Amino acid sequence: MKDYHINIFYSEKDCGYIADIPDLKYCSAFGNTQQEALEEILKAKEAWIDVCRENGKPIPEARYHPIIYKAA
């Protein structure tokens, strides 16, 4: 399975942590803690990729890199 960048942030509105994978459109998850959000997004990633395979859709390459990782 490909390694994708995962964002995890606290949502005041949802009173918990949201995790998402920018390269996988609409792939996100919720957790009461950062660890729980990470565990849930990893499950969501597997399910997202499984659905692509089942439907013969291409699995996106891991391309997203936050600007903080770009060389100055």
N, CA, C and O atoms as a MOPAC input file, in Angstrom:
PM7 MOZYME 1SCF
protein

 N      0.84600 1    -1.17300 1     0.00000 1
 C      0.00000 1     0.00000 1     0.00000 1
 C      0.89500 1     1.24200 1     0.00000 1
 O      1.96400 1     1.25300 1     0.61100 1
 N      0.45200 1     2.25600 1    -0.67700 1
 C      1.24200 1     3.47300 1    -0.82500 1
 C      1.24300 1     4.29700 1     0.46200 1
 O      0.29900 1     4.25000 1     1.25000 1
 N      2.32300 1     5.05100 1     0.65300 1
 C      2.39700 1     5.96200 1     1.78600 1
 C      1.86600 1     7.31800 1     1.35100 1
 O      2.38800 1     7.92500 1     0.41700 1
 N      0.84200 1     7.78300 1     2.02000 1
 C      0.23300 1     9.07000 1     1.72300 1
 C      0.42100 1    10.00700 1     2.91100 1
 O      0.49700 1     9.57500 1     4.06100 1
 N      0.49200 1    11.29400 1     2.60600 1
 C      0.54900 1    12.29900 1     3.66900 1
 C     -0.80000 1    12.31500 1     4.39000 1
 O     -1.85200 1    12.26100 1     3.75300 1
 N     -0.75900 1    12.38900 1     5.71300 1
 C     -1.96900 1    12.45700 1     6.52300 1
 C     -1.95000 1    13.75100 1     7.31700 1
 O     -0.97100 1    14.05400 1     7.99900 1
 N     -3.03800 1    14.51800 1     7.22700 1
 C     -3.22200 1    15.71100 1     8.05700 1
 C     -4.08200 1    15.32500 1     9.25000 1
 O     -5.06900 1    14.60400 1     9.10100 1
 N     -3.71100 1    15.80300 1    10.43100 1
 C     -4.54200 1    15.62000 1    11.62100 1
 C     -4.63900 1    16.97600 1    12.29400 1
 O     -3.62700 1    17.62300 1    12.56400 1
 N     -5.86500 1    17.39800 1    12.56200 1
 C     -6.06700 1    18.70000 1    13.20700 1
 C     -7.26900 1    18.64300 1    14.13900 1
 O     -8.16600 1    17.81600 1    13.97000 1
 N     -7.27300 1    19.53300 1    15.12500 1
 C     -8.37900 1    19.59900 1    16.06700 1
 C     -9.48600 1    20.46900 1    15.50300 1
 O     -9.22400 1    21.55000 1    14.97600 1
 N    -10.71100 1    20.00700 1    15.61000 1
 C    -11.86900 1    20.76000 1    15.14700 1
 C    -12.70500 1    21.18300 1    16.35200 1
 O    -13.28800 1    20.34700 1    17.04100 1
 N    -12.75400 1    22.48300 1    16.59600 1
 C    -13.59300 1    23.00700 1    17.67800 1
 C    -15.05500 1    22.64300 1    17.42300 1
 O    -15.77000 1    22.23800 1    18.33900 1
 N    -15.48500 1    22.78900 1    16.18300 1
 C    -16.87600 1    22.52400 1    15.80500 1
 C    -17.27300 1    21.08600 1    16.13300 1
 O    -18.36600 1    20.83600 1    16.64200 1
 N    -16.37200 1    20.14000 1    15.83700 1
 C    -16.66300 1    18.72400 1    16.05000 1
 C    -16.20200 1    18.21200 1    17.40600 1
 O    -16.49800 1    17.07700 1    17.77800 1
 N    -15.47700 1    19.04800 1    18.14700 1
 C    -14.94900 1    18.67200 1    19.47500 1
 C    -14.12100 1    17.38700 1    19.40700 1
 O    -14.26000 1    16.49300 1    20.24200 1
 N    -13.26900 1    17.32100 1    18.40400 1
 C    -12.40300 1    16.16300 1    18.25300 1
 C    -11.42300 1    16.37600 1    17.11900 1
 O    -11.33700 1    17.46800 1    16.55700 1
 N    -10.69900 1    15.34900 1    16.79000 1
 C     -9.64900 1    15.42500 1    15.77600 1
 C    -10.14000 1    14.87200 1    14.43800 1
 O    -10.82400 1    13.85000 1    14.37900 1
 N     -9.77900 1    15.56600 1    13.38800 1
 C    -10.09800 1    15.16700 1    12.02700 1
 C     -8.78900 1    14.78100 1    11.34400 1
 O     -7.78700 1    15.48600 1    11.45800 1
 N     -8.80900 1    13.67800 1    10.64700 1
 C     -7.65400 1    13.25200 1     9.85100 1
 C     -8.12100 1    13.14900 1     8.40100 1
 O     -9.23300 1    12.70300 1     8.12000 1
 N     -7.25600 1    13.56700 1     7.50000 1
 C     -7.58400 1    13.41100 1     6.08500 1
 C     -6.32900 1    13.10900 1     5.28300 1
 O     -5.20500 1    13.35200 1     5.72100 1
 N     -6.56500 1    12.56800 1     4.09000 1
 C     -5.48700 1    12.25000 1     3.16400 1
 C     -5.75600 1    13.05200 1     1.89500 1
 O     -6.64500 1    12.69200 1     1.12400 1
 N     -5.01200 1    14.12700 1     1.66100 1
 C     -5.28300 1    15.00000 1     0.52300 1
 C     -5.27400 1    14.30900 1    -0.84300 1
 O     -6.01400 1    14.71300 1    -1.74100 1
 N     -4.45900 1    13.28800 1    -1.00800 1
 C     -4.37800 1    12.59700 1    -2.30200 1
 C     -5.58100 1    11.69600 1    -2.57800 1
 O     -5.80700 1    11.29700 1    -3.72100 1
 N     -6.35000 1    11.37300 1    -1.54000 1
 C     -7.51700 1    10.50400 1    -1.70400 1
 C     -8.76600 1    11.34400 1    -1.43600 1
 O     -9.14300 1    11.57100 1    -0.28600 1
 N     -9.38900 1    11.79400 1    -2.50500 1
 C    -10.51600 1    12.72000 1    -2.40900 1
 C    -11.59100 1    12.20500 1    -1.44800 1
 O    -12.05700 1    11.07100 1    -1.56000 1
 N    -11.96700 1    13.05800 1    -0.51500 1
 C    -13.00200 1    12.79400 1     0.49600 1
 C    -12.62700 1    11.72000 1     1.51000 1
 O    -13.49900 1    11.25600 1     2.24400 1
 N    -11.37900 1    11.31300 1     1.57600 1
 C    -10.96700 1    10.31700 1     2.56100 1
 C    -10.61600 1    11.04000 1     3.85700 1
 O     -9.58500 1    11.70400 1     3.95400 1
 N    -11.49200 1    10.89900 1     4.85000 1
 C    -11.26100 1    11.55400 1     6.13300 1
 C    -11.84200 1    10.70000 1     7.24600 1
 O    -12.60900 1     9.76800 1     7.00000 1
 N    -11.46600 1    11.03100 1     8.47400 1
 C    -11.93600 1    10.26600 1     9.63100 1
 C    -11.92300 1    11.15800 1    10.86700 1
 O    -11.27600 1    12.20500 1    10.89200 1
 N    -12.64100 1    10.72700 1    11.87500 1
 C    -12.76600 1    11.46200 1    13.13400 1
 C    -12.25300 1    10.60600 1    14.28300 1
 O    -12.36000 1     9.38000 1    14.25900 1
 N    -11.69200 1    11.27400 1    15.29000 1
 C    -11.29900 1    10.60200 1    16.52100 1
 C    -11.35400 1    11.55100 1    17.69600 1
 O    -11.20600 1    12.76200 1    17.52900 1
 N    -11.56700 1    11.01200 1    18.88300 1
 C    -11.57100 1    11.84000 1    20.08000 1
 C    -10.15600 1    12.25900 1    20.47900 1
 O     -9.96500 1    13.24500 1    21.19100 1
 N     -9.16800 1    11.49200 1    20.00900 1
 C     -7.76100 1    11.81700 1    20.24800 1
 C     -7.02900 1    11.78900 1    18.90500 1
 O     -7.56300 1    11.29700 1    17.91100 1
 N     -5.81500 1    12.31400 1    18.88200 1
 C     -5.02300 1    12.26400 1    17.66000 1
 C     -4.75200 1    10.81700 1    17.25100 1
 O     -4.82800 1    10.47600 1    16.07100 1
 N     -4.44100 1     9.98200 1    18.21800 1
 C     -4.15700 1     8.57000 1    17.93600 1
 C     -5.38400 1     7.87100 1    17.35500 1
 O     -5.27000 1     7.09400 1    16.40700 1
 N     -6.53900 1     8.14600 1    17.91800 1
 C     -7.76600 1     7.53700 1    17.41200 1
 C     -8.06000 1     8.00600 1    15.98400 1
 O     -8.46900 1     7.21000 1    15.13900 1
 N     -7.85100 1     9.29000 1    15.72000 1
 C     -8.05800 1     9.80900 1    14.36200 1
 C     -7.10400 1     9.13200 1    13.37900 1
 O     -7.49400 1     8.80300 1    12.25900 1
 N     -5.86000 1     8.92700 1    13.79700 1
 C     -4.88200 1     8.24700 1    12.93800 1
 C     -5.31100 1     6.81000 1    12.66100 1
 O     -5.26900 1     6.35800 1    11.51700 1
 N     -5.71700 1     6.10300 1    13.69100 1
 C     -6.15900 1     4.71700 1    13.50700 1
 C     -7.35100 1     4.64400 1    12.56000 1
 O     -7.42100 1     3.75300 1    11.71400 1
 N     -8.28100 1     5.57100 1    12.69900 1
 C     -9.47100 1     5.57800 1    11.85300 1
 C     -9.15400 1     5.94300 1    10.40400 1
 O     -9.74400 1     5.37700 1     9.48300 1
 N     -8.22400 1     6.88500 1    10.19100 1
 C     -7.89000 1     7.26100 1     8.81200 1
 C     -7.14900 1     6.12300 1     8.10800 1
 O     -7.28500 1     5.95400 1     6.89600 1
 N     -6.37900 1     5.35300 1     8.84500 1
 C     -5.69500 1     4.21400 1     8.22900 1
 C     -6.70700 1     3.16100 1     7.77700 1
 O     -6.52300 1     2.53400 1     6.73400 1
 N     -7.77200 1     2.96500 1     8.55100 1
 C     -8.85100 1     2.06300 1     8.13800 1
 C     -9.57000 1     2.63100 1     6.91700 1
 O     -9.87400 1     1.90500 1     5.97100 1
 N     -9.83800 1     3.93400 1     6.94800 1
 C    -10.53400 1     4.58300 1     5.82800 1
 C     -9.70500 1     4.49500 1     4.55000 1
 O    -10.24600 1     4.29400 1     3.46300 1
 N     -8.37400 1     4.64900 1     4.68900 1
 C     -7.49600 1     4.55100 1     3.51600 1
 C     -7.59100 1     3.16400 1     2.88800 1
 O     -7.70700 1     3.03800 1     1.66900 1
 N     -7.54200 1     2.13400 1     3.71100 1
 C     -7.65200 1     0.76900 1     3.19200 1
 C     -8.98700 1     0.56100 1     2.48000 1
 O     -9.03100 1    -0.03200 1     1.40200 1
 N    -10.07000 1     1.04600 1     3.07600 1
 C    -11.39600 1     0.90200 1     2.47000 1
 C    -11.48400 1     1.68500 1     1.16100 1
 O    -12.04600 1     1.19700 1     0.18000 1
 N    -10.92700 1     2.89900 1     1.14500 1
 C    -10.94800 1     3.75300 1    -0.05300 1
 C    -10.24500 1     3.04600 1    -1.21000 1
 O    -10.74900 1     3.01700 1    -2.33300 1
 N     -9.08400 1     2.48100 1    -0.92200 1
 C     -8.30100 1     1.79000 1    -1.95400 1
 C     -8.99300 1     0.49400 1    -2.38500 1
 O     -8.97900 1     0.15100 1    -3.56700 1
 N     -9.59400 1    -0.22200 1    -1.44200 1
 C    -10.32900 1    -1.44800 1    -1.78200 1
 C    -11.46400 1    -1.15600 1    -2.75100 1
 O    -11.68000 1    -1.90800 1    -3.70100 1
 N    -12.18700 1    -0.07100 1    -2.51900 1
 C    -13.29800 1     0.29500 1    -3.40600 1
 C    -12.78200 1     0.61800 1    -4.81100 1
 O    -13.40100 1     0.24500 1    -5.80700 1
 N    -11.65100 1     1.31000 1    -4.87900 1
 C    -11.05100 1     1.58300 1    -6.19700 1
 C    -10.74800 1     0.28100 1    -6.92600 1
 O    -11.08100 1     0.12200 1    -8.10000 1
 N    -10.12100 1    -0.63900 1    -6.22600 1
 C     -9.76600 1    -1.92800 1    -6.84300 1
 C    -11.01200 1    -2.68700 1    -7.30100 1
 O    -11.05400 1    -3.22000 1    -8.41000 1
 N    -12.02100 1    -2.72700 1    -6.43500 1
 C    -13.25100 1    -3.44900 1    -6.76400 1
 C    -13.94800 1    -2.86900 1    -7.99400 1
 O    -14.59300 1    -3.59400 1    -8.75100 1
 N    -13.81200 1    -1.56400 1    -8.18400 1
 C    -14.47800 1    -0.89600 1    -9.29700 1
 C    -13.57100 1    -0.62000 1   -10.48600 1
 O    -13.96800 1     0.06800 1   -11.42600 1
 N    -12.35400 1    -1.15400 1   -10.44800 1
 C    -11.42300 1    -0.97900 1   -11.55600 1
 C    -10.95900 1     0.45100 1   -11.76000 1
 O    -10.57800 1     0.83200 1   -12.86700 1
 N    -10.99000 1     1.24200 1   -10.70100 1
 C    -10.56200 1     2.65200 1   -10.78500 1
 C     -9.07700 1     2.75100 1   -10.44400 1
 O     -8.55700 1     1.93900 1    -9.67800 1
 N     -8.39700 1     3.74300 1   -11.01200 1
 C     -6.97000 1     3.91500 1   -10.70000 1
 C     -6.77500 1     4.39700 1    -9.25700 1
 O     -7.57700 1     5.16500 1    -8.72600 1
 N     -5.70700 1     3.93300 1    -8.65400 1
 C     -5.34700 1     4.37400 1    -7.30400 1
 C     -4.35300 1     5.51500 1    -7.46000 1
 O     -3.29700 1     5.34000 1    -8.06800 1
 N     -4.68600 1     6.69000 1    -6.91200 1
 C     -3.81400 1     7.85800 1    -7.09000 1
 C     -2.41200 1     7.65000 1    -6.50500 1
 O     -2.23000 1     6.97900 1    -5.48800 1
 N     -1.44700 1     8.24200 1    -7.17600 1
 C     -0.08300 1     8.26600 1    -6.65200 1
 C     -0.03400 1     9.20000 1    -5.44800 1
 O     -0.82500 1    10.13800 1    -5.34600 1
 N      0.88500 1     8.94100 1    -4.55500 1
 C      1.11100 1     9.84000 1    -3.41300 1
 C      1.90100 1    11.04300 1    -3.93100 1
 O      3.08400 1    10.92800 1    -4.25200 1
 N      1.23700 1    12.18900 1    -4.00700 1
 C      1.87100 1    13.38200 1    -4.56800 1
 C      1.87600 1    14.56800 1    -3.62400 1
 O      2.72000 1    15.45300 1    -3.76000 1
 N      0.96000 1    14.61000 1    -2.67400 1
 C      0.82700 1    15.78500 1    -1.81200 1
 C      2.02300 1    15.88700 1    -0.86700 1
 O      2.36300 1    14.93900 1    -0.16000 1
 N      2.64900 1    17.06200 1    -0.87500 1
 C      3.74500 1    17.35500 1     0.03800 1
 C      3.51900 1    18.76200 1     0.57800 1
 O      3.54400 1    19.72200 1    -0.19200 1
 N      3.30000 1    18.90600 1     1.88100 1
 C      3.09100 1    20.24200 1     2.44600 1
 C      4.26300 1    21.16100 1     2.13300 1
 O      5.39800 1    20.70900 1     1.97400 1
 N      3.98200 1    22.41800 1     2.05100 1
 C      4.99900 1    23.40300 1     1.69200 1
 C      6.19000 1    23.40400 1     2.66600 1
 O      7.29800 1    23.79000 1     2.29200 1
 N      5.95900 1    22.97100 1     3.91200 1
 C      7.07100 1    22.97000 1     4.87800 1
 C      8.16300 1    21.98200 1     4.49400 1
 O      9.28400 1    22.07500 1     4.99500 1
 N      7.84500 1    21.02000 1     3.59500 1
 C      8.84500 1    20.06100 1     3.16400 1
 C      9.58500 1    20.46800 1     1.91000 1
 O     10.53600 1    19.79800 1     1.50800 1
 N      9.16600 1    21.54500 1     1.29000 1
 C      9.82700 1    21.98800 1     0.06400 1
 C     11.11900 1    22.72900 1     0.39900 1
 O     11.18300 1    23.47900 1     1.37300 1
 N     12.13800 1    22.50900 1    -0.41200 1
 C     13.43800 1    23.17100 1    -0.18800 1
 C     13.30700 1    24.67400 1    -0.43600 1
 O     12.58800 1    25.11600 1    -1.33200 1
 N     14.00600 1    25.42300 1     0.36600 1
 C     13.96600 1    26.89000 1     0.23600 1
 C     14.86100 1    27.34600 1    -0.90400 1
 O     14.96000 1    28.54300 1    -1.17000 1

